Amino acid sequence: MKVIVADDSLLMRKIIQNELDELGYKGVGAVNGKKVLEILENDSTDIGLVILDWNMPVMDGLEVVKVLQEDKRFKEIPVLMVSTESEDARINEALKAGAKDYLCKPFTSEEIAEKIIHILK
């Protein structure tokens, strides 16, 4: 199964992709929300999860969640929002928009692994 990892930080993408490798999933990197949508449009086969940073250039994570929820082809793909946005109101906004779960940065490898396993089981 493939997991899209969208974050404008190369380091953060690599950290999350390394954890995905440990769990047996293939990470597909995206630098912004627009790239996430391009990946899905080109080949959504075997995409089982989208991990999104909130704050990205071009198109942010919250915008992507909303687009995915409006598209019947992608609505069922779960989204894990991973962000420095840690206020309850922002977390609730992401969850109401359609994110399956939320993880605040910084996080440990155990925390992200736990979230991924929980969402995908």
WOZI-V214138 format. One record per residue. RES is the residue in three letters. D_CENTER is the distance of its C-alpha to the mean C-alpha in Angstrom with 2 decimals. Layout:
((RES:D_CENTER) (RES:D_CENTER))
This chain:
((MET:14.28) (LYS:11.70) (VAL:7.99) (ILE:6.45) (VAL:5.56) (ALA:6.00) (ASP:8.43) (ASP:12.08) (SER:13.37) (LEU:14.42) (LEU:15.24) (MET:11.88) (ARG:10.39) (LYS:13.50) (ILE:13.31) (ILE:10.03) (GLN:11.39) (ASN:14.67) (GLU:13.51) (LEU:12.10) (ASP:15.55) (GLU:17.28) (LEU:15.84) (GLY:16.86) (TYR:13.71) (LYS:13.39) (GLY:10.63) (VAL:10.64) (GLY:10.21) (ALA:9.86) (VAL:11.60) (ASN:10.76) (GLY:9.68) (LYS:12.92) (LYS:12.27) (VAL:9.21) (LEU:11.88) (GLU:14.49) (ILE:12.94) (LEU:12.69) (GLU:16.16) (ASN:17.67) (ASP:16.67) (SER:14.27) (THR:16.43) (ASP:15.00) (ILE:11.27) (GLY:10.52) (LEU:6.82) (VAL:3.67) (ILE:1.30) (LEU:2.99) (ASP:6.53) (TRP:9.02) (ASN:11.91) (MET:11.98) (PRO:15.11) (VAL:15.97) (MET:13.27) (ASP:11.14) (GLY:7.84) (LEU:10.23) (GLU:12.09) (VAL:9.43) (VAL:8.95) (LYS:12.73) (VAL:13.33) (LEU:11.48) (GLN:13.52) (GLU:16.60) (ASP:16.46) (LYS:17.95) (ARG:16.76) (PHE:13.03) (LYS:13.46) (GLU:13.40) (ILE:10.09) (PRO:8.27) (VAL:5.10) (LEU:4.52) (MET:5.23) (VAL:6.75) (SER:9.78) (THR:13.53) (GLU:14.15) (SER:15.90) (GLU:18.42) (ASP:18.66) (ALA:19.00) (ARG:15.70) (ILE:13.87) (ASN:15.94) (GLU:15.25) (ALA:11.48) (LEU:12.49) (LYS:15.32) (ALA:13.41) (GLY:11.65) (ALA:8.63) (LYS:9.69) (ASP:9.47) (TYR:9.26) (LEU:10.08) (CYS:12.33) (LYS:13.02) (PRO:15.14) (PHE:14.41) (THR:16.23) (SER:15.34) (GLU:16.71) (GLU:14.49) (ILE:11.15) (ALA:13.06) (GLU:14.34) (LYS:11.15) (ILE:9.93) (ILE:13.57) (HIS:13.98) (ILE:11.32) (LEU:12.60) (LYS:16.24))
